[in-house]
Amino acid sequence: ADSSYPILAKHGIKPDYVLSLERIPLTSEFFNNDFGEFDKDILFVLKSYVHPHTTKYLQKNNRNFMLVSTYASFINYLKLDDFGYFNMGFSVANMNFLLAIHLKHKNIVLIGQDLAYAKDGLSHTKDYSNLDKHEGHFQRDKNKYTTQAYGDNGKVESSFVWTLFRHNFEQDVANAKKNYYITTYNCTEGGARIEGTIEKPFLWACENLL
């Protein structure tokens, strides 16, 4: 995901793909960097109407990217059918999940999909660059979007947007299982329960699926 990209680079964890679908300039700033050799062979997959700064930053140091389109009336009117389409969902994480389906993976592992506030009220990890933009959100949402916790460990506080993302995941997970025989594991080890996934520790996934 776009927001995870600088964090992965910081820790030397190289992804095969980095996806982005946001139209706001703030998200483009995740690509306003140059990680040199780290970026080699990473493919940046962008929804076709991301903010122009995103492609500008990627082109500045010759990073490889491709534009992909979702199904929409205007997009279909352009008749770029030869390039293909795929649904992307509401969030970049949903987009990642759907790309994994198109790549025909039989096991999909979710990590970092808390979709809920931490016990201390934080919305993201402490090294997330835009953490300050979410100040006061926990107090705003408290007791409005409570949902079942990962591991059936009581309840957690969520938000309107995260609830949309979670429901999107649950629909896609069910569709992937029914139509493509794909098994989805949630290895986040915290946050909200995503129905339809198999909850396992991330270490288990590394030892048994990789």
C-alpha positions in Angstrom: 0.0 0.0 0.0 1.1 3.6 -0.7 1.3 4.6 3.0 3.3 1.5 3.9 5.9 2.0 1.1 8.2 4.5 3.0 7.9 2.4 6.1 8.9 -0.8 4.3 11.8 1.1 2.7 12.9 2.3 6.1 13.1 -1.3 7.3 14.5 -2.8 4.1 11.5 -4.9 3.3 11.1 -4.8 -0.5 7.6 -5.4 -2.0 6.9 -6.7 -5.5 4.1 -4.2 -6.0 3.0 -0.9 -4.4 -0.5 0.2 -5.1 -2.3 3.5 -4.9 -5.8 4.8 -5.7 -6.1 8.1 -3.9 -6.9 11.4 -5.7 -5.6 13.7 -3.0 -2.1 15.4 -3.1 -1.4 14.3 0.5 -1.2 10.6 -0.6 1.1 11.5 -3.5 3.7 12.6 -0.9 4.3 8.9 -0.1 6.2 8.9 -3.4 8.0 12.1 -3.0 11.3 10.3 -2.3 14.1 8.4 -3.9 15.1 5.1 -2.3 17.6 4.3 -5.0 18.4 0.6 -5.5 15.5 -0.4 -3.2 13.1 0.8 -5.9 14.5 -1.4 -8.6 12.1 -4.1 -9.9 9.2 -2.7 -7.8 6.1 -2.2 -10.0 3.8 0.7 -8.8 0.2 0.0 -9.8 -1.9 3.1 -9.9 -5.6 3.7 -10.4 -5.9 5.7 -13.6 -7.1 8.9 -11.9 -4.6 9.2 -9.0 -3.4 12.7 -8.3 -1.0 13.9 -11.0 1.8 14.4 -8.4 1.9 10.7 -7.9 3.1 10.0 -11.5 5.2 13.1 -11.5 7.2 11.9 -8.4 7.6 8.3 -9.8 8.8 9.6 -13.2 11.3 11.9 -11.5 13.6 9.0 -10.7 12.4 6.5 -13.4 10.4 4.1 -11.2 8.3 1.6 -13.0 4.5 2.1 -12.9 1.4 1.2 -14.7 -2.1 2.8 -14.7 -5.1 0.5 -14.3 -8.8 1.4 -14.7 -11.9 0.3 -12.8 -15.3 -0.2 -14.3 -17.0 3.2 -14.6 -19.2 4.8 -17.2 -16.7 7.5 -18.3 -13.8 5.0 -18.3 -15.8 2.5 -20.4 -16.8 5.3 -22.8 -13.1 5.8 -23.6 -13.0 2.3 -25.1 -9.6 1.3 -23.7 -10.9 -2.2 -23.5 -7.6 -3.8 -24.7 -5.9 -2.6 -21.5 -8.5 -4.4 -19.3 -10.3 -3.4 -16.1 -10.7 -4.6 -12.6 -12.7 -3.5 -9.6 -10.7 -1.9 -6.8 -12.9 -1.4 -3.8 -12.9 1.5 -1.4 -9.3 1.3 -0.1 -5.8 0.5 -1.4 -5.9 -2.6 0.8 -9.1 -3.7 -1.0 -7.4 -3.0 -4.3 -4.4 -5.1 -3.2 -6.8 -8.0 -2.4 -8.4 -7.8 -5.8 -5.1 -7.7 -7.6 -4.1 -10.8 -5.8 -7.2 -12.5 -7.1 -6.3 -11.5 -10.7 -2.8 -12.8 -10.1 -4.4 -16.2 -9.3 -2.9 -16.7 -5.8 -4.6 -19.5 -4.0 -3.8 -18.2 -0.5 -4.0 -14.5 0.4 -2.6 -13.3 3.7 -3.8 -10.0 5.2 -1.5 -8.1 7.6 -1.9 -4.6 9.0 -5.6 -4.7 8.5 -6.7 -3.6 12.0 -9.6 -1.5 10.8 -10.0 -0.4 14.3 -8.4 1.9 16.9 -5.8 0.6 19.2 -6.5 0.5 22.9 -4.6 3.8 23.3 -6.9 5.4 20.7 -4.2 5.6 17.9 -5.5 5.1 14.4 -2.2 4.0 12.8 1.3 2.9 13.8 3.5 5.6 15.4 5.8 5.8 12.4 2.9 6.6 10.0 3.7 10.0 8.6 0.2 11.5 8.7 -0.7 10.3 12.2 -1.4 13.9 13.3 -4.2 14.2 10.7 -6.2 11.7 12.7 -6.1 13.5 16.1 -9.5 13.5 17.8 -11.0 10.8 15.5 -11.1 8.2 18.3 -13.2 10.5 20.5 -15.4 11.3 17.5 -16.1 7.7 16.7 -16.2 6.1 20.2 -19.2 3.8 20.7 -20.5 4.5 17.2 -18.9 1.7 15.2 -18.1 -0.9 17.8 -17.4 -4.4 16.2 -16.2 -7.9 17.1 -12.4 -8.0 17.8 -9.9 -10.2 16.1 -9.6 -13.6 17.8 -13.0 -13.1 19.4 -11.4 -11.0 22.1 -14.3 -8.8 22.9 -15.1 -5.6 21.1 -13.1 -2.9 19.4 -13.8 0.7 18.3 -13.9 1.3 14.6 -14.9 4.1 12.3 -17.4 4.7 9.5 -14.7 4.4 6.8 -13.1 1.3 8.3 -16.5 -0.3 8.5 -16.9 0.2 4.8 -13.5 -1.2 4.1 -14.2 -4.2 6.3 -17.6 -4.9 4.7 -15.8 -4.6 1.3 -13.2 -7.2 2.4 -15.9 -9.6 3.7 -17.7 -9.5 0.3 -14.5 -10.0 -1.6 -13.3 -12.8 0.7 -16.6 -14.6 0.2 -16.5 -14.1 -3.6 -12.9 -15.3 -3.8 -13.7 -18.5 -1.8 -16.9 -19.3 -3.7 -15.7 -18.5 -7.3 -11.9 -18.9 -7.2 -11.3 -21.3 -4.4 -9.0 -18.8 -2.7 -8.4 -19.1 1.1 -7.9 -15.8 2.9 -5.9 -15.6 6.2 -6.0 -12.7 8.5 -2.6 -12.5 10.2 -3.0 -8.9 11.5 -3.1 -10.4 15.1 -5.3 -7.5 16.3 -8.0 -5.0 15.4 -11.4 -6.0 14.0 -12.5 -9.4 12.9 -12.9 -9.8 9.2 -15.6 -12.4 8.7 -14.8 -15.2 6.3 -11.0 -15.1 6.9 -9.0 -17.7 8.9 -7.2 -16.0 11.8 -3.6 -17.1 12.2 -0.4 -15.6 13.6 1.8 -14.1 10.9 4.7 -16.4 11.9 2.4 -19.4 11.1 1.7 -18.0 7.6 5.4 -17.6 7.0 6.2 -21.1 8.1 3.3 -22.9 6.4 2.4 -20.8 3.3 5.6 -19.3 2.0 
